[in-house]
């Protein structure tokens, strides 16, 4: 009896292999991928069918001579890509946002940086980190100049140029803050903030409700450190940012007691690593999501959180 169970089994084994999937993704056209896949199955047919079921009656595909030469050329090309998959390097952009990500003695660090580095190490993919202002991070990943951006909210606008994994890398708690002693209250309604100037980080999303509140007097600056400085100097009435980040900045400045947060929180949302659509990393995004989910179940992950006081 002639059946094609071997093909299904072979396809499953190949496509589940991470390096092969990345290699196949790197082949530029759908036709080239189809041809390479066909020759891969031919090779498997020659060498591996007996190990699946020696009773099966299998017939050679018998590609014509010229086509076999073409297939063989594609096979060698794609095998070289597969061999180079181990050397695939990811350029990951991040902004200074301690404790999520920042530079220490010229080296990228922070709990999200460490999580991302560990996951990519387990996937066998080296990472180069580049520190940029946030708007530059988004620009570079939209153009494919960077392969990934760390610590991004998932928004409809960003979905146009980034793939987002299912698994988030962390969660952000965003709050308004002002100088201690200033008589400003917040009841959760942005309408009550109309009289005040609010310092924001250019390019950041603070949730759809705040982003859409065009009636607010928002004054953008480049970094969260500048947001804190403008509030402390009295140039703006209110600042907005992640609670962990504001605490880290003000403690480093030894000014933590000089600010107070306004509650309730503006929002709590998941943060992701976004991968560049310009560079076609959809498969890599899915693989990263699975690897990140597994890493979160390890003791190593808990140690990273404990190191930054986030356990």
N, C-alpha and C positions, 0 to 999 in steps of 0.2 A: 504494500500500500504506500503510495507517495503522499506525503503531507509536508506542510511548511512550518511545522512546530519549531524546527531548528532556527528558522529566520526570526520568529518572535522571541525565542530565548536569547539569540545572539544580539538582536536589537536592544533588548532590555539590558543585557550586561554592558553593552557598549555605552548606551546613552546614560546609564546610571554612573558611569565613570566620570569623575569631575574633570580630569584633564582632557578627555575626549570631547566633552561638551564644550569646554572653552575653545578647544581647537576648531571644532565645527563652527562655532559662532564667529571665529576669526576669518573664515572663508567668505570672500566678499559677495558672492552671488548665490541665489537659490539654486541655479542650475549646477554650479560647481559643487555645492553641498550635496545635491542629489547624486551626481556622478561619483563623488567620493564615497558616499554611503553605499552605492551599488557595488563599487569595487571592494569595499570593506566586507560586505556580505559574501562576495565571491571568495575572498581570502579565507573568511571564516568557514565557508562551505568546504573548501579544500582541506583545511587542517583540523577542524574541530567537530565535525558532525558526528563522528563515531563516538566521541565522549558524551554526546547528548543521548543518543540512542542508536546503537549499532545495528538494530533491526530495521530502521527506517530505510526505505528505498529512496535514494537521493540522486538526482541527475545534475550534471554540471550545467552551469548557465550558458557556457559556450559562446562568450562574447566574440564577435568578429575580430580578426587580427588587429586592424587599425584602431578599433575602439578599445581593445585591451591595452594598446600602447598609450592611448590618451588616458585611460583609467589609471594605468600604472604611474603616469606622470603626475596625475592629481594625487595619487596615493602617496608618492614620495614627497610632494609638496606639503600635503596635509600632515604626514608623519613628522615632517620637520617643524610644522606649526605645533603639533602635539608635544614634540620634544622641547620646544621653546615655551610651552605653556608654563613650565616650572619657573621660567624667567620672566613671566608676565609681571610687570611692576605697576602698582597703583599709585597715582599721585593724588593724595588726599588733602583738600584745603580745609582749614579751620581758622576761626577767629579767636582772639584772646578773650576768654570767657571762663576765668578761674572760678570753680575747680573743674569745670567740664573739659576745657582745653586751654593751654597757655604754654609759654616758653619758660624754661628754667635752665639757666646757663647755656642758652642757645639750643636746647633740646626740647622737642615737643613732649609735653606731659599733660596730666589731667586724667580724671577717671574715665571719660569717654575715649580719650586717646589710647589709654592702656587697654581698655576693652577691645577697641577696634584693632589695635596692634596684635593682641593675643589671638583674636579670631582669624585674622588674615595669616598669622603665623601657622595656625593649625590647618589652614587651607593651602599652605605652601606658597603664598603670594607675598613678595616683599612690598613694603610701603614706603613711599617718600612723603613726608608731611611738609606742607607749605603754610605759613602763617600769613593771613591777609585780613584787611578790613572786611566786614561781612558782605558788603555789596560787591566787593571784588571776588569773594568766594563764589557768590551766586553767578556773577558774570563768567568766571572761568569755567565753571561746570556747565553752564548753558552753551558755551562755545566748544567744549571738549578740551580746553586747555588743562583742566583738572578732571580727573576721573570720578572723584567723589567729594562730597562736602559733608562734614560731620556736624551733627547737632542742628538739624533743620526741622522746622514744623512742616507738616504736609499740607499744602494749600493747592487749590485749583490752578493758580498761576504757576507754581513750581512744578506741578505735574506735567506741564507742557514740555519741560526740558529735563526732568529727572525721573528715574525709576525709584520707587520707594519700596523697601522690603516690608513684609508683613510684620516682622519683629522690630519693635522700637529699641533704641539703644539706651534711652533713659526717659525720665519724665520731668517736665519743667513746671515750677510753681511761680507764677508772675504776680508781682504786687506793686502798688504805688508806694512811694515813700516821700517824706519831707524832712526838714530839719526839726529836731526836738524842740518843743516849746512853741512851734508855729500852730496857730489855731486853724487847722484845716481838718475837716472830717469827710468821710466817704461812706455812703450808705449802699454802695453797689450801683448807683445810677450815675452815669457819666455826665448827665445834665448838671449835676451839682458841682462839676469841676470847670464849668464854663469861665468863671472869673480868673482862673489860674493858668500860668504858662507851665507846660509839661515838657521836660527834656526826654527825648527818645533816641535810640540808636538807629541811625539811617539804615534802611533795608530790613530791619527786624519786623517780624509779625508778632503782635501781642494778642492774637485772637481776633476773630472776624468782627466782633462787636466794637472793640476799641479801634481796630484798623478803619472801620467804616464811619467812625464818629468824626466827621469832617468839621463839626462845629467846635471841636477842642483846639486850643492854642498849642499845637505841637511844634517843638523846635528840635530838629534833628541834629545830631552830632555823630562823629565817626565811631567812637568806642563807648562801652559802658563806663569806663573810667571817667570819661568826659561828662557823662550823664551825672555821675556822683559829684564830680567837682563843681559843676554848674549849680547843683542844688546846695551844696555846702557853702559856696560863695554868694548865694542869694541871687544869682542871675536867673534862675528858674525857681518857681514855687514848688514844683513836684517833679520827681523822676519816676521812671518805671523800669523794672527789670526783674530778672530771676532772683528769688530770695537767696539762694546759695551764693550767687555771684555778687550781689550787693553786700552780703555779709563778709565775703572774702576780701573784697576791695576795701571796705571801710575798716576792717580789722588790720589789714596791711598798712593802711594810712593812720592807724590808731585813732580813728574817728568814729568807731562803731556807736558810741554813746551819743553822738551828735545827730543821729538820724533815727527816725521811727517809721515803721511800716503802717500803711493805712489798710485796714481790712473792711470788707472781705477781699479775698484774692481776686485779681482780675480774671485769671483763668489758670487751669491746670491741664496741660496737654502733653502728649507724647512727642518725643524728639526722635529723629531718624537719621541714618546715613543715607543721603540721596546720591544715586549713581547717574552719571551723565548719559542721556539718551543719544547725544551726538557721537558718543563712542560705542554705542550699541551693547551695553552691558546688562541686558535684561536677564540672561541666564546667570551671570555672576551675581546679580542682585538676589535672585532666588536662592542661590547656593549660600550666599552670605547670610540670608535670613535664617535658613535652617541651621547653619553653623553657630550663629549668634544665639539662637534659641537653646541649642545644646550647651553652649558655654555658660549660659545663665544658670544652669543646673549644677555647676561645678563649685568646688571649694575655692578655686582660684578667683572666680568672679566675686565671691563673698569677701575674699581678702582685699580685693581692689576697693570695694565699697568701704570696708572697714578702714583702710589706709587713709581715705579722704573724709572719714567721719560721717558716712552716709548709710551705714548699716541699719 
